[in-house]
């Protein structure tokens, strides 16, 4: 795994720490473990798909959907970070 540069420099986890391990778990079929590792994994992947569609398919407008997914993704990222570091 690629080490987190932010964690190496500052000594604490960034908002993206756990994404790489979660993606690896997702590829292995461990969906619940991937969600527990990084709760925003599914919203991140959906956001990446809609962003790719926006750039590949110019006939449809995905901007509103991308903004809604970004807000939902931020909610999951911040919520997961809070639960991981301050609740458990």
Secondary structure by P-SEA (a helix, b strand, c coil): cccccccccccccccccaaaaaaaaaaacaaaaaaaaccaaaaaaaaaaaaaaaaacccccaaaaaaaaaaaaaaaaaaaaaaacccc
